[in-house]
Amino acid sequence: MDSGLFIKSLKGFPGVYTKYALDTIGIENIVKLLRDDRGAYTQRTVTYIDGLEIKTFTYKVHGELLSEPRGENGRDYDKYFKVDGANKTIAEMSDDEKTDMIAVVWKELAQWLQQK
């Protein structure tokens, strides 16, 4: 499983380098790079490998990055990422809400495994 933050106006940065970017410049400085277009998405990818077969499942959560952090139930970009369709950041969501949001990719893997 891997996840990342992809910012539209930064052409997908930090993307696959999310952890490195957060560790080196931090989310506060990434947010400072943004102007008008704050659209972004988080992507969760799960890959199954059994030695013969490789199967990948991906799910995106779209939203926007806020200029100020909100919420305490999260870290890094969770406090800045407001989810489309919700008037709250990931860090403002309950654990159950966050689980429901990212469970899609795991459910797809489970369904696929049951069909094997």
Sequence and secondary structure as in RCSB ss.txt:
>XXXX:A:sequence
MDSGLFIKSLKGFPGVYTKYALDTIGIENIVKLLRDDRGAYTQRTVTYIDGLEIKTFTYKVHGELLSEPRGENGR
DYDKYFKVDGANKTIAEMSDDEKTDMIAVVWKELAQWLQQK
>XXXX:A:secstr
 EEEEEEGGGTT EETTHHHHHHHTHHHHHHHT  S  EEEEEEEEEEE SS EEEEEEEEEEEE SS   SS  
GGGGTEEETTSSSBGGGS HHHHHHHHHHHHHHHHHHHHH 
